[in-house]
Amino acid sequence: MTRSPLASPFPDLPAVAGVRVAVARARYKTWDRADLTYVALDEGTAVAGVTTRSKCPSPEVEWCRAALTLGHARALVVNAGNSNAFTGSRGRAAVEAIAARVAGATGCRPSDVFVASTGVIGVPLPIDKAEAGIDAVLTAPEASWEEAAAAISTTDTFPKGAIARAVVGGRTVDLVGIVKGSGMIAPDMATMLGFIFTDAAIDPALLQTMLAAANIRSFSCITVDSDTSTSDTVLAFATGAAGNAPLTTMDDAGADAFQAALTDLCTQLAHLVVRDGEGATKFVTVQVDGAVSDESARIVALSIANSPLVKTAIAGEDANWGRVVMAVGKAGEPAERDKLAIRFGATQVARDGLAVEGYDEAPVAAHLKGSDIEIGVDLGLGDGRATVWTCDLTHGYISINADYRS
């Protein structure tokens, strides 16, 4: 698959104390690559997570939800090429078999094993291949973060990873994340698989609060095609190996710094997903100001970001700001035509409900030829604001998804 023109080089990510990563070939599809990722976690590792709000979640999502209530983890298994979603009792049996296999080999409880799968919907995950893959990965050499990021991918064109750091209680803690996602991306939690690892010591309940807050400002603000997956899962694991005084409340020293680092890491990962949007050639930032509330601004921004007409205009480098007006108007949120202002990049194109007098399209056309595009809207009604990120819609998206199962 051709690498996205918006791709970033994989960063140099450090090892995280208390975490060991390996990959293997379960051969879920007829491809010659690793497609099963295994992460071993030291005893005492805290876990938090957010999952899809789809009404048709996979058995893996349901398994993770139940395991998250216990707050601790010893292992993670990620399967690529088969989402195991909409597979009934056979799908549930596959997840149970994976957890039991890992638990039996490592001495942990099945509930300590987190499982995620991604790929085609409606095909039961083959238990024999999963178990053989687990047997292989348990004795495999340690893998790099880049190898793990590649192994969890499906239609991704490049592996995605990021790092952030924070000082907590006088100790520097690392936060490392890998993510996969390219299509079926819409901000209803996060349409992708994302895994975050840190050596910080933090209470599971606080980690859950922090991850939920970071998610709202990052993964839930991206969209490629407005479609929400059945398998969305973002998990954060904290081993405590850094030796800091454990964070238990937001009032603890270093809690704010850790929250900022976690939000930064999630935002980096979210941007990488958009930059690998299927067929994407433009990374688009949509900023909405002047709404009656932040949530109203977010709804308007998503209306713009999800509009096929706006996205195809961006793909064609067409400064058709009328399509932005359309998207604002259909959002169902408070808006007044004669207070609306629109800009592309730094150029104001419309204000007070009509085109700016003497508007010169040349600088907008130049802006649209770039790879990073900005659309700004001011509703002129209040202090609400929001930023979301999307990509353009090209023929490449159609080609990838028309041939997805072949």
DRENTORKOL-644726 format. One record per residue: x, y, z of N, C-alpha, C in turn. Coordinates in steps of 0.02 Angstrom, whole numbers, padded with zeros to 5 digits, always signed. Layout:
BEGIN
XYZXYZXYZ...
This chain:
BEGIN
+00042-00060+00000+00000+00000+00000+00044+00062+00000+00026+00111-00041+00066+00172-00047+00065+00212+00018+00123+00233+00041+00129+00271+00103+00095+00338+00095+00058+00358+00146+00023+00422+00144+00072+00480+00133+00054+00528+00091+00097+00586+00083+00102+00630+00145+00058+00617+00193+00058+00655+00256+00094+00616+00312+00126+00561+00295+00157+00517+00345+00214+00552+00381+00224+00530+00443+00279+00554+00484+00327+00496+00498+00392+00510+00504+00438+00456+00523+00421+00430+00592+00434+00367+00604+00420+00339+00670+00472+00366+00719+00450+00391+00776+00497+00422+00823+00538+00369+00861+00592+00392+00891+00634+00349+00932+00602+00345+01002+00568+00290+01015+00531+00282+01077+00571+00240+01126+00576+00261+01188+00615+00223+01238+00576+00163+01264+00613+00116+01291+00580+00061+01327+00546+00090+01389+00490+00061+01408+00455+00081+01469+00465+00027+01521+00492+00045+01578+00505-00005+01631+00441-00040+01650+00444-00106+01654+00386-00145+01672+00345-00168+01612+00369-00154+01551+00333-00171+01490+00379-00210+01443+00355-00267+01417+00391-00305+01367+00345-00319+01309+00370-00306+01247+00329-00311+01187+00357-00365+01141+00313-00404+01110+00333-00454+01061+00279-00460+01007+00298-00484+00949+00250-00493+00894+00259-00562+00863+00207-00586+00830+00210-00651+00797+00161-00652+00739+00165-00705+00700+00120-00714+00642+00068-00766+00658+00007-00743+00669-00049-00789+00679-00081-00807+00612-00065-00768+00560-00089-00779+00492-00166-00776+00488-00193-00722+00517-00265-00711+00513-00287-00696+00442-00241-00669+00402-00255-00656+00331-00197-00685+00290-00205-00687+00225-00152-00713+00182-00101-00658+00168-00067-00638+00222-00014-00587+00215+00048-00612+00250+00104-00587+00228+00168-00609+00255+00195-00556+00303+00165-00554+00363+00182-00503+00412+00157-00524+00481+00186-00494+00532+00162-00506+00600+00093-00475+00608+00048-00512+00640-00020-00486+00649-00047-00501+00719-00004-00522+00764-00023-00531+00834+00030-00497+00878+00007-00453+00920+00052-00415+00965+00037-00435+01037+00090-00446+01075+00084-00465+01145+00124-00417+01188+00094-00392+01240+00128-00348+01287+00122-00378+01357+00180-00392+01387+00181-00417+01456+00192-00358+01502+00154-00357+01557+00155-00301+01603+00171-00325+01674+00215-00289+01708+00234-00309+01775+00174-00310+01822+00179-00352+01874+00127-00354+01924+00118-00285+01956+00056-00266+01969+00042-00201+01998+00027-00147+01947+00026-00165+01883+00011-00116+01830-00062-00095+01833-00073-00029+01835-00140-00001+01834-00163+00007+01761-00228+00005+01750-00254+00011+01682-00317+00055+01682-00325+00091+01627-00386+00130+01615-00402+00125+01541-00464+00140+01523-00481+00134+01452-00544+00170+01434-00550+00185+01370-00612+00211+01340-00627+00168+01279-00691+00155+01268-00711+00110+01213-00768+00141+01173-00780+00111+01116-00830+00136+01070-00899+00141+01102-00938+00188+01077-01008+00194+01097-01054+00163+01045-01025+00126+00999-01065+00088+00950-01111+00040+00987-01172+00032+00962-01219-00014+00992-01206-00086+00969-01156-00096+00926-01137-00162+00903-01064-00176+00918-01044-00173+00982-00973-00181+00999-00949-00253+00990-00884-00260+00980-00855-00326+00974-00851-00360+01043-00842-00427+01045-00832-00461+01108-00770-00436+01145-00719-00415+01108-00659-00388+01139-00674-00325+01178-00715-00281+01150-00734-00220+01185-00771-00237+01249-00818-00284+01245-00856-00303+01305-00809-00335+01357-00762-00375+01335-00714-00405+01381-00673-00351+01416-00647-00303+01378-00607-00250+01407-00647-00208+01457-00710-00194+01440-00752-00155+01486-00758-00190+01553-00768-00255+01552-00774-00292+01615-00708-00293+01653-00653-00304+01617-00588-00307+01649-00567-00240+01678-00589-00186+01646-00570-00119+01669-00598-00104+01739-00652-00136+01757-00682-00122+01822-00636-00146+01879-00589-00189+01864-00543-00215+01914-00481-00172+01922-00464-00134+01870-00412-00083+01876-00341-00106+01869-00328-00170+01854-00258-00192+01849-00251-00238+01788-00189-00244+01764-00176-00282+01703-00108-00315+01707-00102-00373+01672-00038-00407+01667-00018-00420+01594-00066-00414+01547-00050-00429+01478-00100-00397+01431-00077-00386+01369-00119-00360+01315-00105-00402+01253-00159-00423+01218-00153-00459+01155-00193-00419+01103-00161-00404+01046-00194-00367+00992-00190-00409+00928-00248-00422+00898-00252-00459+00835-00268-00411+00778-00235-00419+00721-00248-00377+00662-00269-00420+00603-00319-00394+00567-00343-00429+00508-00412-00458+00517-00435-00462+00579-00501-00490+00594-00527-00455+00657-00582-00419+00650-00608-00381+00708-00647-00425+00757-00667-00485+00734-00706-00532+00777-00772-00501+00799-00794-00447+00767-00856-00414+00785-00915-00445+00748-00972-00445+00781-01034-00473+00753-01026-00546+00737-00998-00583+00786-00984-00654+00776-01015-00698+00830-01060-00670+00871-01098-00709+00919-01056-00746+00970-01079-00805+00989-01046-00844+01041-00977-00867+01020-00967-00877+00955-00901-00899+00931-00849-00844+00943-00870-00782+00935-00824-00727+00947-00806-00721+01021-00856-00729+01064-00843-00727+01136-00797-00784+01157-00808-00842+01128-00766-00899+01144-00693-00887+01125-00682-00853+01070-00614-00838+01048-00578-00793+01097-00613-00742+01121-00583-00696+01170-00567-00733+01235-00614-00774+01257-00602-00813+01318-00544-00861+01310-00537-00890+01251-00482-00937+01239-00415-00901+01240-00412-00841+01211-00351-00802+01211-00330-00785+01281-00377-00759+01321-00362-00740+01390-00340-00801+01431-00374-00857+01421-00356-00918+01458-00287-00943+01439-00271-00938+01374-00205-00962+01351-00149-00922+01383-00157-00856+01382-00106-00813+01412-00102-00824+01487-00160-00827+01519-00161-00836+01592-00128-00902+01612-00142-00954+01575-00114-01019+01591-00038-01020+01583-00013-00982+01535+00059-00982+01522+00097-00935+01569+00063-00885+01595+00099-00834+01635+00081-00834+01709+00028-00870+01727+00009-00874+01797-00035-00817+01821-00058-00775+01775-00104-00721+01795-00175-00745+01788-00223-00703+01805-00293-00720+01796-00317-00699+01726-00365-00734+01697-00390-00713+01631-00413-00640+01630-00441-00616+01686-00466-00547+01689-00409-00496+01688-00347-00519+01697-00289-00475+01693-00265-00466+01621-00295-00504+01574-00274-00504+01504-00323-00462+01463-00298-00410+01431-00340-00367+01388-00331-00388+01316-00386-00389+01279-00386-00413+01210-00418-00362+01165-00388-00350+01107-00416-00305+01057-00404-00335+00988-00452-00326+00943-00446-00352+00876-00471-00301+00826-00442-00302+00766-00461-00252+00715-00457-00284+00646-00505-00268+00603-00506-00296+00536-00577-00305+00511-00587-00356+00472-00652-00368+00441-00704-00387+00494-00764-00360+00487-00820-00375+00532-00857-00436+00506-00881-00478+00553-00926-00532+00536-00893-00600+00525-00827-00603+00535-00791-00666+00527-00763-00687+00595-00784-00744+00622-00759-00765+00688-00683-00771+00688-00652-00749+00741-00580-00755+00748-00562-00829+00756-00520-00857+00714-00504-00929+00719-00463-00943+00782-00492-00982+00827-00460-00995+00892-00394-01032+00883-00392-01079+00835-00330-01117+00825-00273-01072+00805-00286-01024+00761-00233-00977+00740-00213-00931+00797-00263-00909+00836-00248-00865+00892-00205-00900+00943-00222-00962+00960-00183-00998+01011-00113-01014+00986-00107-01032+00922-00040-01044+00894+00001-00980+00894-00032-00925+00878+00004-00861+00879+00027-00842+00948-00015-00855+00998+00004-00840+01067+00062-00884+01090+00060-00947+01073+00115-00992+01091+00181-00967+01061+00177-00942+00998+00237-00917+00965+00261-00852+00996+00215-00807+01012+00235-00741+01036+00263-00744+01107+00241-00793+01146+00265-00798+01215+00339-00815+01218+00366-00845+01165+00438-00861+01164+00475-00820+01112+00442-00770+01083+00473-00728+01032+00520-00678+01064+00571-00655+01028+00615-00603+01054+00578-00537+01064+00604-00494+01105+00572-00430+01117+00570-00389+01053+00514-00358+01040+00505-00318+00980+00512-00244+00996+00524-00204+00944+00526-00132+00952+00456-00104+00951+00450-00041+00974+00385-00008+00970+00362-00002+00897+00408+00010+00852+00389+00017+00781+00362-00049+00754+00393-00105+00773+00368-00170+00751+00298-00183+00780+00288-00163+00842+00222-00172+00872+00170-00129+00837+00188-00066+00822+00141-00021+00789+00123-00047+00719+00171-00077+00685+00157-00106+00619+00113-00168+00625+00124-00208+00676+00087-00270+00684+00013-00260+00700-00005-00204+00732-00075-00192+00749-00113-00158+00692-00079-00144+00636-00109-00106+00581-00152-00149+00536-00198-00116+00499-00236-00149+00446-00225-00111+00381-00267-00060+00367-00257-00022+00305-00210+00037+00316-00180+00042+00375-00131+00096+00388-00074+00091+00337-00048+00150+00318+00009+00151+00271+00075+00164+00306+00073+00182+00370+00135+00190+00408+00122+00177+00482+00172+00151+00518+00164+00140+00590+00163+00206+00627+00126+00207+00682+00114+00270+00717+00132+00264+00791+00174+00310+00814+00193+00310+00884+00210+00380+00907+00210+00391+00972+00225+00457+01000+00250+00450+01071+00280+00503+01095+00308+00505+01163+00293+00571+01196+00284+00570+01262+00279+00630+01302+00312+00615+01369+00331+00667+01405+00362+00659+01470+00333+00709+01519+00337+00691+01583+00314+00736+01636+00357+00725+01698+00361+00777+01738+00396+00771+01802+00343+00764+01857+00346+00707+01891+00297+00691+01943+00334+00675+02007+00323+00716+02058+00356+00704+02122+00431+00702+02117+00459+00744+02073+00531+00746+02065+00559+00692+02020+00518+00649+01994+00539+00596+01948+00513+00611+01878+00556+00600+01827+00533+00607+01758+00502+00541+01737+00441+00545+01713+00405+00484+01691+00395+00488+01616+00398+00429+01584+00388+00424+01512+00317+00402+01496+00290+00428+01442+00227+00404+01415+00239+00389+01342+00228+00326+01323+00238+00304+01254+00172+00277+01228+00156+00292+01165+00093+00268+01137+00102+00244+01066+00063+00193+01048+00058+00171+00978-00016+00170+00961-00032+00178+00898-00101+00183+00877-00108+00156+00807-00168+00129+00791-00183+00111+00723-00250+00141+00704-00257+00159+00641-00319+00188+00618-00307+00224+00553-00354+00215+00506-00347+00246+00440-00415+00259+00410-00460+00211+00417-00529+00219+00394-00577+00197+00448-00642+00207+00437-00693+00198+00487-00675+00239+00549-00662+00303+00537-00638+00349+00588-00689+00403+00600-00719+00404+00660-00765+00457+00680-00761+00465+00756-00771+00526+00780-00757+00540+00851-00813+00522+00899-00825+00457+00906-00875+00435+00955-00839+00392+01007-00794+00421+01042-00742+00396+01085-00678+00402+01045-00664+00352+01004-00606+00354+00960-00613+00294+00915-00609+00304+00851-00621+00249+00804-00554+00221+00783-00526+00177+00824-00459+00152+00813-00439+00110+00873-00379+00083+00871-00350+00052+00929-00290+00093+00950-00286+00110+01014-00230+00148+01039-00208+00121+01106-00142+00117+01116-00115+00088+01178-00060+00133+01205-00067+00152+01268-00023+00199+01301+00010+00163+01360+00075+00174+01367+00113+00142+01420+00155+00194+01456+00153+00192+01522+00193+00239+01562+00221+00203+01622+00280+00228+01645+00309+00200+01706+00287+00238+01768+00242+00284+01761+00217+00323+01819+00176+00278+01866+00179+00295+01929+00136+00263+01979+00073+00306+01987+00015+00277+01972-00047+00315+01974-00105+00269+01990-00150+00292+02030-00209+00254+02049-00253+00242+01987-00280+00182+01979-00321+00167+01919-00379+00215+01910-00412+00234+01964-00470+00278+01957-00449+00347+01931-00392+00372+01955-00368+00436+01931-00345+00431+01858-00311+00375+01841-00290+00365+01772-00351+00364+01726-00405+00333+01749-00466+00332+01708-00494+00402+01698-00495+00441+01750-00519+00510+01745-00476+00550+01696-00411+00542+01702-00365+00579+01659-00370+00557+01586-00376+00491+01573-00381+00468+01505-00446+00491+01473-00501+00489+01511-00565+00513+01484-00561+00586+01465-00528+00626+01507-00520+00698+01493-00477+00709+01432-00422+00671+01426-00378+00677+01368-00413+00656+01304-00453+00604+01308-00489+00578+01250-00537+00630+01221-00571+00666+01265-00620+00716+01241-00586+00769+01198-00524+00785+01213-00489+00839+01178-00445+00813+01121-00444+00747+01109-00399+00720+01059-00435+00670+01013-00440+00608+01035-00469+00556+00992-00542+00572+00973-00578+00603+01018-00648+00618+01004-00655+00682+00963-00600+00708+00939-00601+00768+00896-00572+00753+00828-00570+00690+00808-00546+00673+00741-00600+00638+00702-00597+00646+00636-00643+00611+00592-00612+00605+00523-00617+00546+00494-00595+00536+00425-00656+00529+00380-00705+00489+00403-00761+00474+00359-00828+00471+00395-00830+00491+00458-00891+00495+00499-00918+00427+00521-00881+00373+00508-00905+00307+00526-00872+00281+00590-00913+00259+00637-00889+00237+00703-00881+00161+00704-00822+00138+00722-00806+00067+00723-00840+00030+00780-00845-00036+00771-00871-00080+00823-00817-00099+00873-00754-00080+00860-00698-00107+00898-00655-00055+00933-00677+00008+00932-00637+00062+00961-00614+00047+01032-00550+00051+01044-00524+00040+01111-00460+00080+01120-00456+00119+01173-00394+00152+01193-00381+00132+01265-00323+00102+01277-00305+00079+01344-00240+00113+01366-00237+00131+01429-00177+00160+01459-00154+00116+01516-00090+00098+01516-00062+00054+01567-00006+00091+01604-00008+00090+01670+00042+00124+01712+00075+00073+01758+00140+00061+01747+00175+00008+01784+00197+00029+01854+00206+00094+01865+00230+00118+01929+00305+00111+01940+00341+00089+01887+00413+00075+01896+00456+00138+01904+00428+00196+01888+00467+00258+01895+00482+00274+01968+00443+00247+02014+00456+00257+02085+00432+00322+02114+00390+00358+02078+00362+00420+02105+00310+00404+02159+00298+00451+02202+00243+00443+02250+00179+00436+02210+00140+00383+02220+00082+00369+02178+00033+00428+02175+00012+00445+02115-00040+00496+02106-00108+00465+02123-00144+00499+02166-00211+00473+02184-00266+00524+02172-00249+00589+02171-00298+00641+02158-00266+00695+02114-00307+00737+02085-00281+00791+02043-00246+00844+02085-00253+00841+02150-00219+00889+02194-00147+00869+02210-00128+00807+02192-00060+00784+02206-00009+00820+02163+00051+00829+02190+00104+00862+02152+00121+00822+02090+00120+00855+02033+00136+00822+01970+00076+00797+01932+00017+00798+01963-00043+00772+01929-00060+00815+01868-00056+00880+01874-00070+00924+01818-00020+00912+01761+00043+00902+01779+00094+00890+01728+00081+00824+01691+00061+00774+01729+00046+00709+01697-00015+00715+01652-00066+00750+01675-00126+00760+01633-00108+00795+01568-00066+00847+01573-00046+00884+01513-00007+00839+01465+00038+00798+01492+00077+00753+01451+00033+00700+01418-00015+00674+01455-00060+00623+01428-00103+00653+01372-00128+00713+01382-00169+00746+01331-00127+00760+01269-00065+00782+01279-00020+00794+01223-00007+00730+01184+00007+00675+01219+00020+00612+01186-00041+00589+01146-00101+00593+01176-00162+00572+01140-00174+00615+01079-00159+00680+01084-00169+00725+01028-00120+00708+00971-00057+00695+00989-00009+00674+00938-00033+00612+00901-00056+00562+00939-00079+00500+00909-00141+00511+00865-00187+00552+00890-00248+00567+00852-00231+00600+00785-00185+00647+00786-00165+00680+00724-00135+00630+00675-00096+00582+00699-00066+00533+00655-00119+00491+00620-00173+00475+00655-00227+00437+00624-00257+00477+00566-00269+00541+00577-00298+00582+00523-00248+00588+00465-00184+00594+00480-00134+00600+00428-00127+00536+00386-00155+00482+00413-00156+00419+00375-00227+00402+00352-00271+00452+00352-00339+00440+00328-00337+00409+00259-00380+00361+00247-00379+00325+00184-00386+00372+00124-00335+00373+00083-00334+00415+00023-00318+00488+00037-00302+00506+00098-00293+00577+00116-00232+00608+00084-00240+00672+00064-00184+00711+00039-00178+00778+00077-00228+00793+00118-00229+00856+00156-00248+00842+00229-00213+00874+00275-00230+00873+00346-00267+00938+00360-00329+00933+00385-00372+00991+00391-00390+01005+00464-00376+01066+00486-00395+01089+00553-00457+01133+00546-00509+01117+00582-00571+01157+00582-00578+01189+00650-00575+01255+00653-00581+01293+00715-00646+01332+00714-00688+01320+00765-00751+01357+00771-00749+01398+00835-00761+01462+00829-00765+01508+00886-00833+01542+00887-00848+01575+00943-00908+01616+00947-00973+01578+00953-00969+01514+00974-01030+01475+00982-01061+01487+01051-01122+01463+01060-01155+01473+01125-01125+01430+01180-01088+01377+01161-01053+01334+01209-00999+01296+01173-00954+01267+01211-00901+01226+01180-00931+01166+01144-00981+01135+01173-01011+01076+01142-01046+01096+01077-01079+01153+01076-01111+01176+01015-01058+01189+00961-01002+01219+00981-00948+01232+00934-00921+01166+00906-00915+01115+00948-00890+01050+00926-00937+01019+00875-01002+01024+00886-01050+00996+00839-01046+01031+00772-01039+01096+00773-01033+01134+00710-00968+01115+00675-00914+01110+00712-00849+01093+00682-00852+01024+00650-00885+00977+00683-00891+00910+00655-00935+00909+00593-00986+00951+00592-01029+00956+00534-00988+00978+00473-00943+01025+00484-00898+01047+00430-00849+00992+00411-00818+00963+00462-00765+00913+00450-00792+00849+00417-00855+00833+00430-00884+00772+00402-00920+00783+00335-00925+00845+00313-00962+00858+00251-00924+00833+00190-00953+00786+00151-00919+00764+00090-00906+00821+00041-00951+00870+00040-00941+00926-00006-00883+00970+00015-00875+00982+00080-00818+01021+00103-00753+00981+00090-00754+00917+00106-00694+00876+00100-00672+00867+00028-00719+00860-00018-00700+00854-00089-00677+00921-00117-00705+00976-00092-00681+01042-00113-00607+01051-00092-00591+01030-00031-00522+01033-00007-00477+00990-00051-00501+00930-00068-00462+00885-00110-00448+00917-00178-00498+00953-00204-00491+00986-00269-00460+01055-00265-00439+01075-00204-00408+01141-00193-00453+01197-00218-00518+01188-00204-00569+01236-00226-00591+01278-00166-00583+01343-00170-00600+01389-00115-00676+01401-00113-00713+01348-00107-00787+01353-00109-00813+01360-00038-00810+01421-00011-00829+01432+00058-00905+01426+00069-00943+01426+00014-01015+01416+00020-01032+01348+00050-00988+01299+00039-01000+01233+00068-00991+01235+00144-00948+01278+00168-00940+01286+00240-01004+01317+00269-01031+01367+00235-01095+01397+00256-01148+01342+00262-01151+01300+00210-01200+01245+00210-01192+01201+00271-01129+01182+00286-01116+01137+00342-01133+01168+00409-01121+01232+00417-01141+01268+00478-01217+01267+00484-01250+01282+00430-01323+01287+00431-01359+01223+00447-01329+01166+00427-01363+01102+00436-01347+01070+00504-01301+01100+00542-01277+01068+00603-01330+01063+00657-01383+01104+00653-01436+01102+00702-01420+01139+00766-01366+01179+00765-01346+01218+00823-01361+01292+00810-01366+01333+00864-01379+01404+00855-01328+01437+00808-01354+01472+00758-01312+01508+00710-01355+01562+00678-01325+01619+00666-01360+01674+00633-01321+01694+00571-01354+01689+00515-01322+01701+00450-01284+01766+00449-01313+01819+00475-01283+01886+00468-01230+01901+00520-01213+01852+00562-01157+01859+00609-01099+01813+00592-01108+01771+00541-01060+01719+00525-00999+01748+00489-00940+01724+00510-00877+01742+00477-00838+01679+00461-00804+01677+00404-00767+01618+00382-00699+01639+00356-00648+01598+00372-00581+01610+00345-00552+01544+00321-00508+01549+00271-00466+01494+00250-00394+01515+00263-00359+01477+00305-00293+01500+00326-00300+01567+00361-00260+01616+00341-00262+01682+00372-00307+01730+00335-00339+01707+00282-00379+01752+00239-00453+01749+00256-00480+01806+00276-00552+01810+00289-00589+01812+00223-00636+01766+00213-00671+01763+00149-00743+01786+00155-00772+01781+00215-00841+01803+00224-00850+01831+00294-00894+01880+00300-00907+01912+00364-00977+01942+00362-01012+01939+00419-01079+01968+00424-01127+01942+00371-01119+01878+00355-01168+01846+00312-01157+01856+00238-01099+01883+00216-01086+01890+00145-01011+01892+00134-00992+01887+00070-00921+01887+00053-00888+01953+00073-00826+01950+00095-00788+02010+00112-00779+02052+00049-00792+02116+00055-00786+02161-00003-00714+02162-00028-00707+02153-00092-00640+02153-00121-00601+02089-00109-00636+02036-00088-00603+01973-00071-00562+01948-00130-00499+01932-00116-00453+01907-00166-00443+01832-00153-00462+01791-00201-00459+01719-00192-00388+01691-00199-00342+01730-00225-00274+01704-00239-00239+01676-00177-00238+01712-00121-00203+01683-00062-00238+01621-00035-00303+01617-00043-00339+01557-00020-00321+01498-00065-00318+01511-00130-00299+01458-00177-00229+01433-00162-00184+01479-00144-00116+01460-00127-00115+01418-00063-00156+01438-00015-00160+01400+00048-00185+01329+00036-00234+01322-00007-00264+01256-00020-00218+01210-00058-00166+01236-00089-00118+01193-00123-00070+01160-00074-00069+01183-00012-00026+01153+00038-00055+01088+00065-00019+01056+00109-00042+00992+00138-00078+01002+00205-00067+01059+00238-00100+01075+00301-00148+01133+00291-00212+01120+00299-00264+01168+00283-00300+01190+00348-00317+01254+00352-00355+01279+00409-00420+01311+00385-00475+01292+00418-00539+01324+00406-00562+01354+00473-00576+01418+00474-00598+01451+00535-00667+01479+00527-00709+01469+00578-00777+01495+00577-00790+01531+00643-00817+01591+00639-00839+01627+00699-00914+01638+00694-00950+01609+00742-01023+01615+00741-01048+01680+00770-01006+01715+00808-01025+01780+00835-01080+01779+00887-01088+01723+00922-01144+01717+00969-01123+01711+01042-01062+01690+01055-01042+01678+01125-00968+01662+01130-00949+01626+01183-00879+01611+01197-00861+01539+01183-00907+01499+01157-00893+01429+01144-00845+01420+01087-00799+01372+01095-00750+01359+01042-00731+01285+01041-00709+01262+00984-00688+01192+00977-00643+01186+00916-00598+01136+00919-00555+01120+00862-00562+01046+00847-00572+01029+00784-00572+00959+00763-00525+00952+00704-00506+00890+00691-00459+00877+00636-00487+00824+00590-00478+00836+00525-00502+00789+00475-00454+00789+00416-00474+00756+00362-00434+00755+00301-00480+00764+00241-00450+00770+00183-00491+00777+00123-00520+00709+00102-00565+00710+00054-00597+00650+00028-00580+00644-00046-00543+00591-00061-00517+00582-00129-00541+00517-00160-00524+00507-00224-00539+00444-00258-00504+00386-00222-00448+00400-00189-00412+00348-00154-00453+00315-00100-00494+00354-00065-00537+00326-00012-00585+00274-00042-00614+00291-00099-00661+00245-00131-00626+00181-00153-00567+00188-00182-00531+00129-00206-00512+00082-00149-00488+00110-00094-00468+00069-00037-00528+00031-00009-00584+00064+00000-00641+00033+00032-00683-00011-00015-00679+00003-00080-00713-00041-00127-00679-00109-00132-00615-00110-00116-00576-00173-00123-00556-00201-00055-00586-00176+00000-00561-00191+00067-00558-00267+00082-00610-00304+00063-00613-00375+00082-00577-00420+00033-00556-00393-00024-00524-00435-00075-00450-00442-00062
